Amino acid sequence: MERKTRNTGIVVLAAAAAGAVAAWVIRDQMQRHSRDLFSPSFLRRLAALGHMAKAEASVDHINLMKDFVAWESREALRRRAQAIVQRMEQDAKDPALSAG
């Protein structure tokens, strides 16, 4: 019984550690993509927009995207960002629609 309890404890600790590492990696990726929105490189901005298109609607994301729309000089990227802002605002108004 003691061996089973110890093994279970080790598995729980390993799962918690893996979860913490995964959360850190995800947070790092989100910060990196947020920074890339304002990159001088067109392709980095395009990739960051693709990432933001899949991001969950939040006040921070909506404000970031609005800042990007005001900053972006290329019409194509600005239109794509405006569409993302509209989708996020709609999701924020009615989160039940975005869950389906």
N, C-alpha and C positions, 0 to 999 in steps of 0.2 A: 504494500500500500504506500509506503514512504517513497519508494522509487517512482511509482506512478505520479504521485503528487509533485515530486521534484521535476520530473520530465514535463509535466503540465505547466509548471511554473516557468521552466526554461522556454517552452514554446510560446507562452504568453509574453514573456519579456522580449523574445526575438520578434514576435509580431508587432509589439509596441515600438521597438527600435526601427523596424522596417517601415512602419507607418510614419514615424517621425522623419526619417530620411526622405520618404516619398513626399511628405508635406513640404519639407525644405526645398526639394528639387522643383516642385510645382510652383512654389512662391518665387524662387529664383527665375524660373522661366517666365512667369507673369511680369516680373519687374523688367527682365530683359526685353520682352516684347513691347512693353509700355515705352521703354527708352527708344526702341527702334522705330516707333511711330514718328519720331522727330529726327530721324537719321537723314543725313544728306543724300544717302543712296535711295534711289527710286525703288529698287527691288527689295530692300529691307523694309521700307515703308509699306510696300504692297504685301509682303509676307506678314508684317505686323497687323495689317488690316485683316488679312485672312484669319489670323489668330483671334483678333478681337471680334470677328463675326461670329465665332463659336463661343465667345465668353458669355458668362451669365450676366444678366442685367443688374447693375448696381449703380448707386449714385456716383461712386468714384469712376466707374467705367463710362457712364454717360457724360460726366463732366470732362473726362479725358478726351473722349471722342469729339465733344463740342469744341474743345480747345484745338484739337487737330484740324477740324473743319475750318476754323478761323485762320489757322496757320498755313494750311496746305495751299500751294500755288497751282498745282496741276488739277485741272477740272475733273478728270476721270477719277482720281483718288478722292477728291472732295465729294463727288457724287456717291461713290461707294461708302465713304464714311457717313454721309448724311443718311443713307439707307440703313446703315448699322445703327445709327442713333435712333431713327424712327422705330426700328425693330426693338431696340432695348427699352425705349420709352413705352412702347405698347406692352412689352413683357412686364415692365415695372407696374403698369396700371392694372394688369390682369394676369398675375402669375399662373393662374390655373390654365390659361391658354398655352403657355410655353411648356407646361409639363407634359403635354400630350404628344 
